[in-house]
Amino acid sequence: MIQKFSSILIFILLSFTILAQTPEQSYFEWTDLPFSKEELAQRRANLVASLQENDQSGLVIIPSGDGISHGETFRQLDDFYYFTGLELPNSVLIMDADDEFVAIYAPERDARFESESRPNDFPGRPLATDKQISEIAGIDIMNIEELRTLLKTEARKRQTILLNTGSVPPTIPISQRYVSNPSVAEILVLNLEWNHAGFNYENMYPAIAKVRMIKSPAEIELMQKSTSINVESIKAAAKAIKPGVDERYLEGVLEGTYKKLGAQRLAFGSIIKSGPNSLWPWRILATHYDRRNRVMEEGDLVIFDVGCEYNQYVSDVGRTFPVSGKFSKRQKEILEMEVSIADQIIEYIKPGITFQDLRNLTDRIIPQDAKKYMQARLFYGHHLGLSTGDPNLQNAELQPGMIFTVEPWYYNHDEQLSVFTEDVILVTEDGCEVLSKDLPRPPKDLEKLMRE
């Protein structure tokens, strides 16, 4: 009797499990294509044209992210996202720079949607066999298992593999250190060599930089939104500045406002530093786990160098505020000098000039006694897009659609005084537009913002 009852109970439980299992989920039930398939196809065509201009030919390989969740939302690798608009894990975009072959090699199924013990919560998701992905994205999706055959054939031909190493030098560097943080390109080369010896390798960073430096109207719209969120969040945090408040509290106000206004992520760890902390660049200040939580004091300056991410596109804006609500005479003098330099750089920006021209101008307009406190290698800024270090070419002429920062920082350890102003700049047909213009810059306007 007991055995019969147990069998019935098991049957009921199994039946319930089968009935409870949710239907399989498709990729586009969870997301949308962020750009039109026509724009994405044009980006890939632009890359091929850029490679051909550089006399580069071979097999382009652009890997995706691994997609493993550690409690954070999956964030696709920049190049893969830029050229496909897809968030596929453990996949590879393959293009032939010499013909029209373009395909993504993806896993047959998405491992993140699978769990034998919890079928109702993990319904499964096909990837390589989901024909809708190909139709909507406008690109063929192949099973990743077929990639081995392709690479084996190409290795026999001693084909050239084109990879983005993340910097200009033509070689693919492989670290020889015992302890290192290998790049995606290094890992890819090591695995290709292990499985398919015979390839030649070339760096296609310059070709990718040439394409990605120029933002499309759709990208510009996203960056305007990201910058707007950043500006409004800095305004909110500025009103919470006062003696006795610590740096981390201001981070909470800032980052909470990011989320309220729709930003999904930080562009980088928020840099809010006051008093003695303000004198140190981020790389030094962040060398210890709990260094950044100083309580602000009367007479301090507090620097914001912060950014958020909206639909994968980032912003990066900086301002300096007086903790007491009013700048001292010397603080005001230095900040006005630094803002004046930024103003002159921005006024000079237009299509046709180069970043070296901006550097030459900046070297001319920095007061002699301030030069040792203001130094930069290329120019006082960096490119923005899918990251705060978007690919760029130092010798490129400025073109409409380029977006970068202007940030002539000032670190004076002799006087224990540091100020910082950073704005997001879009190059236009006849000059430039300051995307962060709604955030005050002169000292008197910053003081007014804090009082409001």
C-alpha positions as CSV (number, residue, x, y, z in Angstrom):
1,M,0.0,0.0,0.0
2,I,2.8,2.4,1.0
3,Q,4.7,1.5,-2.2
4,K,1.6,2.1,-4.3
5,F,1.0,5.5,-2.6
6,S,4.6,6.5,-3.2
7,S,4.4,5.7,-6.9
8,I,1.2,7.7,-7.2
9,L,2.9,10.7,-5.4
10,I,5.9,10.5,-7.7
11,F,3.7,10.4,-10.7
12,I,1.7,13.5,-9.5
13,L,5.0,15.4,-8.8
14,L,6.4,14.5,-12.2
15,S,3.2,15.5,-13.9
16,F,3.2,18.8,-12.0
17,T,6.8,19.4,-13.1
18,I,5.9,18.9,-16.7
19,L,2.9,21.1,-16.5
20,A,4.8,23.8,-14.6
21,Q,7.6,24.0,-17.1
22,T,7.5,27.4,-18.9
23,P,7.8,27.6,-22.7
24,E,11.2,28.0,-24.2
25,Q,12.2,31.7,-24.5
26,S,13.6,33.3,-27.6
27,Y,16.3,35.9,-27.7
28,F,14.0,38.8,-28.9
29,E,11.4,38.0,-26.2
30,W,14.0,39.6,-23.8
31,T,15.5,42.4,-25.8
32,D,15.4,44.5,-28.9
33,L,18.0,45.3,-31.6
34,P,19.4,48.7,-30.4
35,F,20.1,50.0,-33.9
36,S,18.6,49.3,-37.3
37,K,20.1,46.3,-39.1
38,E,20.9,48.7,-41.9
39,E,23.1,50.8,-39.6
40,L,24.8,47.7,-38.2
41,A,25.5,46.4,-41.7
42,Q,26.9,49.8,-42.7
43,R,29.3,49.7,-39.7
44,R,30.6,46.3,-40.8
45,A,31.0,47.7,-44.4
46,N,32.8,50.7,-43.0
47,L,35.2,48.4,-41.2
48,V,36.0,46.4,-44.3
49,A,36.6,49.7,-46.2
50,S,38.9,50.9,-43.4
51,L,40.9,47.7,-43.5
52,Q,41.3,47.9,-47.2
53,E,42.5,51.5,-47.0
54,N,45.2,50.2,-44.6
55,D,46.1,47.4,-47.0
56,Q,45.0,44.8,-44.5
57,S,43.3,41.6,-45.6
58,G,42.5,38.3,-43.9
59,L,39.9,36.9,-41.4
60,V,38.5,39.4,-38.9
61,I,37.7,37.8,-35.6
62,I,35.7,39.8,-33.0
63,P,34.9,37.8,-29.8
64,S,31.9,38.4,-27.5
65,G,31.8,38.3,-23.7
66,D,31.5,35.0,-21.8
67,G,28.1,35.9,-20.3
68,I,28.6,34.3,-16.9
69,S,26.6,36.0,-14.2
70,H,28.2,37.1,-10.9
71,G,25.2,39.1,-9.8
72,E,25.7,41.8,-12.4
73,T,23.8,42.4,-15.7
74,F,25.7,41.0,-18.7
75,R,27.6,43.6,-20.5
76,Q,28.7,42.7,-24.1
77,L,32.2,43.5,-25.3
78,D,32.3,46.8,-27.1
79,D,33.4,45.7,-30.6
80,F,31.0,42.8,-30.8
81,Y,28.1,45.0,-29.7
82,Y,29.1,47.8,-32.0
83,F,29.2,45.7,-35.1
84,T,26.3,43.3,-34.3
85,G,24.0,45.0,-31.8
86,L,23.7,41.6,-30.1
87,E,24.3,40.4,-26.6
88,L,25.2,36.7,-27.3
89,P,27.5,35.0,-24.9
90,N,30.6,33.0,-25.9
91,S,30.2,33.9,-29.6
92,V,32.5,35.1,-32.3
93,L,31.9,37.5,-35.2
94,I,33.8,36.4,-38.3
95,M,34.3,38.6,-41.4
96,D,36.5,38.2,-44.4
97,A,38.1,41.5,-45.3
98,D,38.5,40.3,-48.9
99,D,34.9,39.3,-49.7
100,E,31.4,39.6,-48.3
101,F,31.5,36.7,-45.9
102,V,30.1,37.7,-42.5
103,A,28.7,35.4,-39.8
104,I,28.4,34.9,-36.1
105,Y,29.3,31.6,-34.6
106,A,27.2,31.2,-31.4
107,P,26.5,28.3,-28.9
108,E,23.5,26.2,-29.9
109,R,21.8,27.1,-26.6
110,D,22.2,29.7,-24.0
111,A,23.6,28.0,-20.9
112,R,22.3,30.8,-18.6
113,F,18.7,29.7,-19.4
114,E,19.3,26.0,-18.5
115,S,18.9,24.2,-15.2
116,E,17.7,20.6,-15.0
117,S,16.5,20.9,-11.4
118,R,14.5,24.1,-12.0
119,P,12.8,23.8,-15.4
120,N,10.1,26.3,-14.5
121,D,12.6,29.1,-13.8
122,F,15.1,28.1,-16.5
123,P,13.0,27.4,-19.6
124,G,15.9,27.2,-22.1
125,R,16.8,29.5,-25.0
126,P,18.1,28.5,-28.4
127,L,20.8,30.7,-30.0
128,A,22.4,29.3,-33.1
129,T,19.1,27.6,-34.2
130,D,17.0,30.7,-33.5
131,K,16.3,31.9,-37.1
132,Q,14.7,35.1,-35.8
133,I,18.0,36.4,-34.6
134,S,19.4,36.2,-38.2
135,E,16.3,37.8,-39.7
136,I,16.1,40.7,-37.3
137,A,19.9,41.4,-37.0
138,G,20.6,40.9,-40.7
139,I,23.5,38.5,-40.1
140,D,23.9,34.7,-40.4
141,I,24.1,32.8,-37.1
142,M,26.1,29.5,-37.2
143,N,26.8,26.9,-34.6
144,I,30.0,27.6,-32.7
145,E,31.0,23.9,-33.3
146,E,31.4,24.7,-37.0
147,L,34.0,27.3,-36.2
148,R,36.7,24.7,-35.6
149,T,36.3,23.4,-39.2
150,L,36.6,26.9,-40.7
151,L,39.7,27.7,-38.6
152,K,41.3,24.4,-39.4
153,T,40.9,25.1,-43.1
154,E,42.2,28.7,-42.9
155,A,45.2,27.7,-40.8
156,R,46.3,25.4,-43.5
157,K,46.3,28.4,-45.9
158,R,48.4,30.3,-43.3
159,Q,45.7,32.9,-43.3
160,T,46.1,36.3,-41.6
161,I,43.9,36.8,-38.5
162,L,42.9,40.4,-37.8
163,L,42.4,41.2,-34.2
164,N,41.8,44.4,-32.1
165,T,44.6,44.5,-29.5
166,G,43.2,47.8,-27.9
167,S,46.1,50.0,-29.0
168,V,48.0,51.2,-32.0
169,P,51.2,49.1,-32.1
170,P,51.0,46.5,-34.9
171,T,52.1,43.4,-32.9
172,I,49.9,41.2,-30.8
173,P,51.6,41.3,-27.4
174,I,51.5,38.2,-25.2
175,S,52.5,38.9,-21.6
176,Q,55.5,36.9,-20.3
177,R,54.9,37.8,-16.7
178,Y,54.0,35.2,-14.1
179,V,51.1,37.3,-12.8
180,S,49.1,39.4,-15.3
181,N,45.7,40.3,-16.5
182,P,45.5,39.0,-20.1
183,S,43.5,40.9,-22.6
184,V,40.8,39.3,-24.7
185,A,43.1,39.4,-27.8
186,E,45.9,37.7,-25.8
187,I,43.6,34.9,-24.7
188,L,42.3,34.5,-28.3
189,V,45.8,34.3,-29.8
190,L,46.9,31.7,-27.2
191,N,43.9,29.5,-28.0
192,L,44.2,29.9,-31.7
193,E,47.9,28.9,-31.5
194,W,47.1,26.0,-29.2
195,N,44.4,24.6,-31.6
196,H,45.3,25.9,-35.0
197,A,49.0,26.7,-35.4
198,G,49.9,28.4,-38.7
199,F,48.0,31.7,-38.6
200,N,49.7,35.1,-39.1
201,Y,48.3,37.9,-36.9
202,E,47.8,41.6,-37.5
203,N,46.4,44.3,-35.3
204,M,43.3,46.0,-36.7
205,Y,42.9,48.6,-34.0
206,P,43.6,51.6,-36.3
207,A,40.9,50.4,-38.7
208,I,38.3,49.9,-35.9
209,A,39.3,53.3,-34.3
210,K,38.7,55.1,-37.6
211,V,35.2,53.7,-37.8
212,R,34.2,54.0,-34.2
213,M,35.5,57.5,-33.7
214,I,32.6,58.9,-35.8
215,K,29.3,58.5,-34.0
216,S,26.0,58.0,-35.9
217,P,22.9,60.1,-35.1
218,A,21.5,57.2,-33.1
219,E,24.7,57.0,-31.1
220,I,24.8,60.7,-30.5
221,E,21.2,60.6,-29.2
222,L,22.2,58.0,-26.7
223,M,25.2,60.0,-25.5
224,Q,23.1,63.1,-25.1
225,K,20.8,61.2,-22.9
226,S,23.6,59.6,-20.9
227,T,25.3,63.1,-20.4
228,S,21.9,64.6,-19.4
229,I,21.4,62.0,-16.7
230,N,25.0,62.6,-15.5
231,V,24.5,66.4,-15.3
232,E,21.2,66.2,-13.4
233,S,22.7,63.7,-10.9
234,I,25.8,65.9,-10.3
235,K,23.4,68.7,-9.5
236,A,21.5,66.6,-7.0
237,A,24.7,65.5,-5.3
238,A,26.1,69.0,-5.2
239,K,23.2,70.1,-3.1
240,A,24.1,67.5,-0.5
241,I,27.7,68.9,0.0
242,K,28.5,70.3,3.4
243,P,31.0,69.9,6.2
244,G,30.6,66.6,8.1
245,V,29.3,64.7,5.0
246,D,31.6,61.9,3.7
247,E,32.6,61.2,0.1
248,R,30.7,57.9,0.0
249,Y,27.5,59.6,1.0
250,L,27.8,61.9,-2.0
251,E,28.4,58.8,-4.2
252,G,25.1,57.4,-2.9
253,V,23.2,60.5,-3.8
254,L,24.8,60.7,-7.2
255,E,24.4,57.0,-8.1
256,G,20.9,56.8,-6.7
257,T,19.9,59.7,-9.0
258,Y,21.5,57.9,-11.9
259,K,19.2,54.9,-11.3
260,K,16.1,57.2,-10.8
261,L,16.8,58.8,-14.2
262,G,17.2,55.6,-16.1
263,A,21.0,54.9,-16.2
264,Q,21.6,51.1,-16.0
265,R,25.3,51.2,-14.9
266,L,28.2,53.3,-13.9
267,A,30.6,54.2,-16.7
268,F,33.4,53.7,-14.1
269,G,33.8,53.8,-10.3
270,S,32.6,57.2,-9.2
271,I,35.5,59.5,-8.3
272,I,34.4,61.9,-5.6
273,K,37.4,63.2,-3.7
274,S,37.9,66.0,-1.2
275,G,40.6,67.9,0.7
276,P,43.9,66.0,0.5
277,N,42.2,63.2,-1.5
278,S,41.5,65.7,-4.3
279,L,45.3,66.0,-5.0
280,W,45.7,62.5,-6.2
281,P,44.8,60.9,-9.6
282,W,42.4,58.0,-9.5
283,R,45.0,55.4,-10.1
284,I,46.9,56.3,-7.0
285,L,43.9,57.2,-4.8
286,A,42.2,53.8,-5.5
287,T,45.3,51.6,-4.6
288,H,43.7,50.8,-1.2
289,Y,40.3,49.3,-0.6
290,D,39.0,51.8,2.0
291,R,40.9,55.0,1.2
292,R,37.9,56.8,-0.3
293,N,35.5,57.8,2.4
294,R,36.9,61.0,3.8
295,V,34.7,63.3,5.9
296,M,34.6,66.7,4.3
297,E,35.7,69.8,6.3
298,E,35.1,73.6,6.1
299,G,37.4,75.1,3.5
300,D,37.9,71.9,1.5
301,L,37.2,71.5,-2.2
302,V,35.5,68.4,-3.5
303,I,36.0,67.1,-7.0
304,F,33.5,65.1,-9.0
305,D,34.9,63.0,-11.9
306,V,31.9,60.8,-12.6
307,G,30.0,59.0,-15.3
308,C,27.0,56.8,-16.0
309,E,26.0,54.4,-18.8
310,Y,22.7,54.6,-20.6
311,N,22.0,51.8,-23.1
312,Q,25.7,50.9,-23.3
313,Y,26.8,54.5,-24.0
314,V,28.8,56.4,-21.4
315,S,29.2,60.0,-20.1
316,D,32.1,61.5,-18.2
317,V,31.7,64.9,-16.5
318,G,33.7,66.7,-13.8
319,R,33.3,69.7,-11.5
320,T,34.9,71.2,-8.4
321,F,32.7,72.5,-5.5
322,P,33.5,74.3,-2.3
323,V,32.5,72.3,0.8
324,S,31.6,75.4,2.7
325,G,29.5,76.7,-0.2
326,K,31.9,79.5,-1.1
327,F,35.3,79.4,-2.8
328,S,38.2,81.1,-1.1
329,K,39.9,83.9,-3.1
330,R,42.8,81.6,-4.2
331,Q,40.5,78.6,-5.0
332,K,38.3,80.9,-7.1
333,E,41.4,82.3,-8.9
334,I,42.8,78.9,-9.8
335,L,39.4,77.6,-10.9
336,E,38.7,80.6,-13.1
337,M,42.0,80.1,-14.7
338,E,41.4,76.4,-15.4
339,V,37.8,77.1,-16.7
340,S,39.2,79.8,-19.0
341,I,41.6,77.3,-20.5
342,A,38.8,74.9,-21.1
343,D,36.7,77.6,-22.7
344,Q,39.5,78.5,-25.1
345,I,40.0,74.8,-26.1
346,I,36.3,74.4,-26.7
347,E,36.1,77.6,-28.7
348,Y,39.0,76.3,-30.9
349,I,37.4,72.9,-31.7
350,K,36.2,72.5,-35.3
351,P,36.4,70.0,-38.1
352,G,39.8,69.8,-39.9
353,I,42.1,70.5,-36.9
354,T,44.0,67.7,-35.1
355,F,44.4,66.7,-31.5
356,Q,48.0,68.0,-31.7
357,D,46.6,71.4,-32.7
358,L,44.5,71.3,-29.5
359,R,47.6,70.3,-27.5
360,N,49.7,73.1,-29.1
361,L,46.9,75.6,-28.2
362,T,46.7,74.4,-24.6
363,D,50.5,74.7,-24.2
364,R,50.3,78.3,-25.4
365,I,47.4,79.4,-23.1
366,I,48.4,77.7,-19.8
367,P,50.1,80.4,-17.6
368,Q,53.8,79.7,-17.2
369,D,53.5,79.3,-13.4
370,A,50.7,76.7,-13.8
371,K,52.4,74.5,-16.4
372,K,54.1,72.1,-14.0
373,Y,50.7,71.4,-12.4
374,M,49.0,70.7,-15.7
375,Q,50.5,68.1,-17.9
376,A,49.1,65.7,-20.5
377,R,50.5,63.6,-23.3
378,L,48.1,64.1,-26.2
379,F,45.5,66.6,-25.2
380,Y,43.4,67.3,-22.1
381,G,40.7,64.8,-22.8
382,H,39.7,61.4,-24.2
383,H,37.2,59.8,-26.5
384,L,33.8,58.6,-25.3
385,G,31.3,56.1,-26.7
386,L,30.8,52.6,-25.6
387,S,33.5,53.2,-23.1
388,T,35.4,56.1,-21.5
389,G,38.4,55.0,-23.6
390,D,36.8,54.6,-27.0
391,P,39.2,53.7,-29.8
392,N,40.9,56.8,-31.3
393,L,43.8,57.8,-33.5
394,Q,46.1,60.6,-32.1
395,N,46.9,62.0,-35.6
396,A,43.3,62.1,-36.8
397,E,41.6,65.2,-38.0
398,L,38.5,66.2,-36.1
399,Q,35.3,65.3,-38.0
400,P,31.6,65.9,-37.3
401,G,30.3,63.1,-35.0
402,M,33.4,62.8,-32.9
403,I,32.7,62.9,-29.1
404,F,35.4,63.5,-26.5
405,T,36.0,65.3,-23.2
406,V,37.9,68.5,-22.5
407,E,39.4,68.4,-19.0
408,P,42.4,70.6,-18.2
409,W,42.9,69.4,-14.6
410,Y,45.2,71.1,-12.1
411,Y,47.1,69.3,-9.3
412,N,49.2,71.6,-7.1
413,H,50.9,69.7,-4.3
414,D,52.9,72.7,-3.3
415,E,49.7,74.7,-2.3
416,Q,47.7,71.6,-1.6
417,L,45.1,72.8,-4.1
418,S,43.5,70.9,-6.9
419,V,40.6,71.8,-9.3
420,F,39.0,69.9,-12.2
421,T,36.4,70.7,-14.9
422,E,35.4,68.2,-17.5
423,D,32.8,68.5,-20.3
424,V,31.5,66.2,-23.1
425,I,32.1,67.7,-26.6
426,L,30.5,66.8,-29.9
427,V,32.2,68.0,-33.0
428,T,29.7,69.5,-35.4
429,E,29.8,70.7,-39.0
430,D,30.9,74.2,-38.1
431,G,32.4,73.9,-34.6
432,C,31.3,71.9,-31.6
433,E,28.5,71.5,-29.1
434,V,29.0,71.1,-25.3
435,L,26.7,68.2,-24.4
436,S,27.2,68.9,-20.7
437,K,26.4,72.7,-21.0
438,D,23.5,72.5,-18.6
439,L,25.9,72.0,-15.7
440,P,27.4,75.4,-14.5
441,R,31.2,75.9,-14.8
442,P,32.2,79.3,-13.4
443,P,32.8,79.5,-9.6
444,K,30.0,81.9,-8.9
445,D,27.5,79.7,-10.8
446,L,28.7,76.6,-8.9
447,E,28.1,78.4,-5.6
448,K,24.6,79.4,-6.8
449,L,23.8,75.8,-7.7
450,M,24.8,74.7,-4.2
451,R,22.5,77.3,-2.6
452,E,19.4,76.5,-4.7
